Amino acid sequence: MILITLWLMVAACGLFYLFLRWNFNYWWYSEVNGPKPEIYFGNLPSAVTKKRHVVYDMCDIYNTYKYTDDFVGIFTNRTPQLFIINPELARRIYIQDFKHFHDNESSQMIDEKTDFLFANNPFVTGGEKWKQRRSEIVPGLTLSRIKSMFPITLAICKRLANYIEKELKIPSDEGIDAKDLTSRFMADVIADCVMGLESDSFKDINSPLLVKRHEMFRFHPIYMIITGLLPMIAKIKKVRSISKEFEDYFVELMEKSIEMRKSHAAAQERVDFLNYLLQLQAKKNLTHMELCAHAMTFILDGFETVSSILAHTLLLLARHPQTQEKLRQEFEENLSAGNRDFNAIHELPYLNACILEAIRLFPVDLYSRKLCTEPIVLTNKNGKAFKVPRGMLVIIPKYPIMMDDEYYEDPMEYRPERFSEENGGVKKYLNKGVYWSYGDGPRICLGVTFGFVQIKAALVEILTKFSVKPNPKTRNDYALDPTYFLARLDGGIYLDFELL
């Protein structure tokens, strides 16, 4: 009996081993080059081990094949995926061949029944529904509407500066946590500009969006492992990304916000995103949940990304005092004392370059995973063609491309001058497909302008009142946090501020 049990165990292990590697010849049969995968891990082991950020695995693949191939085949666990090497091909996927790569990977894993707020996010939504959701949001983010909300941003910037000054009265050896600082700032921006709620996150840690932010997302590591091994499971079983607790909290918060807006006649004339949503609701007969989904878009797409860009820009300026001083000089030449004119701030060229370079080193999106929605034939550098099947995921390695010394001299150096107008500006890099900030093509992030305005206003307020230096607690390299899916400096960003 024991012998039979042992034989069955050996047979089961053997079958499982064969299952893990049975399709590892996929790319060989397809005549597409690629690195040899490991059992269970595939070609992206860091996605499982978390010993380093998974984008560094992608950097290794990119650097190995960039001179020989326009694309290679890799495996995530045991699932074949196409890895794009050529930047021009990457840009084609986003623009010219958009109809073949219309959707993002997340559209496969979420549905309305499971996670309504997340499923109606334009980044997640696929097909025709994406067009509808996008067309509903875009008119609410015009430059004129953003400009009309600018006084709200400036008031929050004042509170930001006052908070820093207050912290300096009883300084900490660790300095100020920059990510916490910028998260407080964005919590107030979204609460006031988007939801119409008064919030002061610099005084009250229980402000509307800070109190539940750590409960917002629900992660499913076991589910991700299972779907990595058996992708078909994702079609059968959907999971939540936004926790039920946060959804209930947010829906109730929006109800209160709308009640307050409708009960104050003066507030109904306010030109902000909440008023736009209420007009849209009346025009298109949107349900309350649909209205909440639109408002939630700002939290999902803007809160973490904008606060992260602002924190990393402050870090890089702190590391480069000459750049910081040059930026301060631009403020003095273009902004009179106390003047915070929207157009003047929005059009400052060196400030724009400093932010663009910070995004290059700490991108909003380190890589993207596009879903092939319509088969297309791609031809590799060696002349061999591969027909990308419907449903295959295609990886665009944005960070490796922006770290390539073929396109950026000394890519690990912070040099805003790369994006100065006299050097061709950012357009030069965009046209080559070697710069990625908020994406490209029809699905480019909707809130790019809104986000940049908040970042610029905050930087002007901070740098006209304080000099910024790195605190010794902050590491001095660019190592990314291996446990986080976005770009985040490992160990955190701690800065020292001094009044000018």
N, C-alpha and C positions, 0 to 999 in steps of 0.2 A: 504493500500500500504506500509506504514511504517513497519507494523507488518510483512508483507511478506519479505520485505528487511532484517529486523532483523533476521528472521528465516533462510533466505538464507545465511546471514553472519555467523550465528552460525553453520549452516550445513557445510559451507566451512571451517570454523576453525576446526570443528570436523574431517572432512575428511583430512585436512592437518595434524592434530595431529596423526591420524591413519597412514597416509603416513610416518610420521617421525619415528614411532615406530613399523611398521607392521612386520619387520623382526628381531626384538630384541630377538625373541625366537630361532634364527638360531643356536646358540651355545648350547642351552639347548637340542634342537632336535638332535644335532650332538654329544651329550654327552661329550662335551668339557667344562671344567671349565673356568671361567673368571669373571671379575668384572662387576657389573651392570652398564649399560650405561645410560647416561643422554640424555634427548630429545635434539636433534640438535647437541649437543657437542660430543656425543658418550663417549669414555673413554679417549680422549685426549683434554680436554677443553682448555688447554693453547695454542693449535694451533690456536684457534679463539680469546681468550681473551687477549693473550700476557701479562698476569700478571706475568708469569714466563716462562722460556724456556720449550718447550714441552717435552724435554728429562727428565725433572723432573717428569712429569706424568708417563713416562715410568719407571723411577726409582721406583716409588711407586708400580706399577704393578709388576715389577720384584721382589722387596723385599717381597711383599705379598705372591707370589706363588713359590718362588725359592726352597722351601723345599717340596712342594707337587706335582709340575707339571713340566714336561719338556717343555710343551707349553700350552698356554691358548688362548681363543678366545676373541678378543676385537672388538670395533667398532670405525672407524674413521667417524665422523658424524653418518650416518646410514649404513655404508658399513662394513660388517664383514671382519676382517683380522686376520691372525694367528700371534701370538706374541711368539717368541721363548725364552725360559728361560734357557734351558740347553746349556752351551757353546760348549760341544762336538757335540750336534745336530746342533748348529749354524755353526760349522766348516764343518760338513758333507754337509750341504747345499751349502757351498762354494766350496767344493772339491769333495768328493765321489759322491754326488747327484747333481753335477753341471748341468747335462743335464736336470734335472727336474726344475732347477731354473736358467736358462741360462741368462735371461734378467733382467734389472732393471726397476723400475716403469716408469721412464721417457721415455722409449721406446714406451709407450702407448700414450703419450701426444704430441709427436713431429713428424712431417714428413718433407720431403725435400721441398715440395712445400711451406710450411709455413716458415720454418727456416732451410735453407740448411746447414749453418755452424755448427749449434748446432746438427742437425740431423745426421751429419757425424762424430760426436765425438765418440770415442770408448766406452766411459762410457754410452752414450745414445743409440747408435746403437744396434740393436738386431739381433738374428738369424745368418745366414751365412754372412751377411754383416759385422757383428762385427769381424768375423775372418779375412775377407779381409782387413778391415781398420787396424786392429792390426798388421797383417803380413806386411803391408806396412810401419808402423811406427817403429816397433821394431829394424830393422837393422840400423836405424839412431840414436839409443840410446845405442850403444855398449859402453863398458867402455873405449875402445881405442879412440873412437870419443869424448866422454866426456872429456877424458884426454887431447886431442888435443885442446879443447876449454878452458882448464883451465887457460892459460895465460890471456884470456879475462876476466874471472871471477876475477883473482887477480888484474887486472887493475881497475875493478869496485870496488873491496874491498878497494883499495887505496883511491878512490874518496869518498867512504863511510866514511872512517876514517878522511879524510880531512874535510868533511862536519861537522862531530861531533866536530872536533877541532875548526872550524870556529864558530859554534854555541856557544861554551864555552866562546868565547871572549866577547859576549854580552849575558850572560845567562838569561834565563827566569825563573820566579818563578815556572812555571809549568813544567820545565825540557824539555825534548825532547819527542815528540809523537813517541813512538816506532813503531807503526803500519805504520805511515806515512814514517818513516825512512826506514823500511824494504820494503815498497811498492816501494819507489824510487829505492832501490837496485834491486829488482826483475824486475822492469820496464826496467832498463838498461840491465840486464842479458838477458831477453827475446828479447829485441830489437836487441841486438848485436849478441848473440849466435844463435838465431832462425831466425831473419829477416835480419841480416846483416846490420843493420842501426846503425850509430853512434848516441849515445844518452847520455846526461848527465843530468839526472833527479835531481841531487843534486844542479845544477845551474839553470836549466830551468824547471819550473813547466809545461811548454808547450811541454815537450818531447813527442815523438810519442805515447806512451802508457798511459801516465798520463793525457794527455789533454782530453781524451774522456772516461776515465775509469768509471766515475760516470753515463755515458749514456749507458754503455754496456748492462746491463740487463733491461728487461721490466717485471715488476711483475703484476700479474692479480689477486688481492684478491677476486674480485667478481666471477671471473671464477672458482677459487679454491673452493669457497663456493658452487657454483652451481654443480660442478663435484663431490664434497663431498656428496651432496644429491642425485645427479643423475649421477653416474659414466659413464653411456652410452653416456653422452654428450661429454666426452673426445674422444670417437671414431668418433663422427660426426664432432665436431668443434675443430680444432687444433689452438694453439696460439703460438706466438713468445716468446722465452726466450731472444734471442739477439735482441736488437732494430734494426730496419731498418737503422736508422741513423748510428749506430756503424758498422753495416755490410758494408754499402757503404763506410764509412771512411776506414775500415780495408782492403777491397778489393782494393781500390785505393792506399793505403799505400803499399800493397804487390806488386802492379804493378810497383810502383816507385822503390821499393827495387830490384826487378828482373831486371829492366832496368839498374839500377846502377851496379848490379853484372855483367851483360852481357857486359857492356861497359868498364869494367876494367879487363884486362887479368890477372893481378896478383891476384885480388880478387877471380877469378874463381878457383884458387888452394887452397883457404881457406877451411879447414876442419871444416865446421859448418853444422848446420841443414838445412840452406837454400840451400847450395850446394847439400846436399843429396836429398832434395825435387826436385830440378831441374833435377837431374839424374833420380829420380823416375818418374818424369813427362815425360821425354823422353823415358824411358823404357816402361812405361805402358800407355802412351798417355793420361795422366790425363788432365782434363780441368783446367783452371785457378781457378775456384771455388773449385774444389777438392783439388788443391794445397793449397788454402787459408784455407780450412777446416782443413787440417793437421797442418798448422801453428797455427791456432786458438786453436787447442787442447792444446798447451802449455799455452796459456793465460787462457783458461777455467779451466784446470786441475792443472796448476802450479803457476800462479800469486798469487792468493789469498791464496792457501794452504801453499805454501812455505814461503811467507811473514808472514803469521799468525804463523806458527811454529817457525820461527826465532824470532818474537816479543815476543811470550810467553816463549820461552827458555831464552831470555834475562831477562824477568820479573822474572822468577823463580831463575835464577842465582843471580839477584840483591837482591832477598829476602834471599838468602842463601850464604853469603860471604865466608863461609868456603868451600863450594862446588866450588865456583868461584875461590878461591885461589888454591884448589886442581887441578882444571882444568888448571890453569895457570902454575902450576908446571909440569903438563904433557907436556905442550907446551915446557917449558924450557928444559926438559929432552930429547925430541924427535925432536925438531926443533931448529937448530942453529939460531943465530941472523940473521934475514932477510931471512932465508930459508923458502920457501913455496913449498916444494916438494909435488907433487900430491899424491904419494903413502903414504908418511909419514902422511899427514893430513887425508887422506881417511881411514887409518887404526888405528887412535888413539882410543883406547878402551873406555877410560873414557868419551871422548867427545861424542862418539857414545851413551854411556849409558845416558848421560845428555839429549841428544835430544830425545831418546826413552822414557824417563820418562816424559819429557815435553809433548810429544804426548799423553801419557796415561792420563794426567790431562786435556789437551786441545786437544782432538782428531781431526784429519782431518775430520773424518766422525763420528758424534755422534751416528748415527744409520743408517741402510740401509734398503731399501724396495725392496725385490726381488720378481719378478713375477714368479709364477708357470707356466712353459711352457709345462710341461708334468705331468699328475696326478701321485701322489705318496702316499702310505700309510705310515703314521707315527704313532708309538705306544707311548702312553703317559706313565708316571711313574706308573699309576694305572693299566696298562695293556690294556686299551681301545685304539682301533685304530681309526684313522681319515684319510679319504682319501682326500688329498688336491686337490681341483678341479683346472683344467686349468684356468688361469686368476686371481686366488686369490693372493693377496699381502701378503707376509710374512715379518714381521718386525724382524730384528736382532738388539737388543738393545746393541750396542757396549759399550757405555759409562757406563751404569749400571753394565755391566759385569766387566769393568776395575776399577769400584769403589767398588767392592765387597770385604769385609775384609776376606772372605773365601779364596780368592786367593792372596790378597795383604794385608800384615800387615800394619795397619794405612794407608789406601788407600789415604787419603787426604794429606799425607805428601809427599814432594818431596825428593825421595831417589833414585838417579841414581844407587847406588850400587845394587839394585834389579837386574839390567841387566848386572852386571859384569860377566866375563867368569867363575870366580871361583864359582859363584852362579848358574851357568847353562846358563847364557846369556838369550837373548830374546827367543831363540829357545824353552826353557823350557815352556814358557808361550804360544808361538804360537801353540805348539803341543797340548796343553790343550784347545785351543780355547778361551783363556782369555786375549789375547792381539791382538788389531786391530790397525794398523797404516794406511797403504794404502790398506787395504783389504786383500784378500787371494785367492788362487786358480787361475784358468785360467784368471780371469778378474781382477787380482791385477793391481794396477796402473802402467802404463808403465814407468812413469818418476821418480820412486822411487830413483834410483841411482843418476840421474841428480839433483833432488831436494836436496838430502842429501849432495851432493858435494857443492852446493851453500851455504847451511846453515853452514856447517863446515868451509868453507873458510872465511865466514863473521865473524863467532864467533872467529876464530883464530886472525883475523885482529883486531877486536874490543878489545878483552880481553888482548892482548899483549900490547895495548897502553892505555887502559882505565880501571878504576874500575867502576862498575855499581851499582847504588843504586836506590831503589824505590823513586819516588817523592811523597810527601804527597798527591797529587791529586789522586794518584792511590789507589784504595781500597785494603784492605789487606786480602781479602778472595778469593774464587774461583767462585763467582757467575757469571753465564753466561748471556750474553745479551739476554733478552727474545724476542727481535725483529729480531734476526739474525738467519739464518738457520744453520750456522756453529758455532763452539765453539769460542766465543770471550768474553773476560773479560768485564763485564758490566761496562760502564763508561770510558773505554779506558785504555791504558797502557802508563804512563808517567814516564820517567826515568831520573835520574841525572847521568852524566858522569864526571869523574875526570881523568886528565892525570896522568899516572903512573910516 
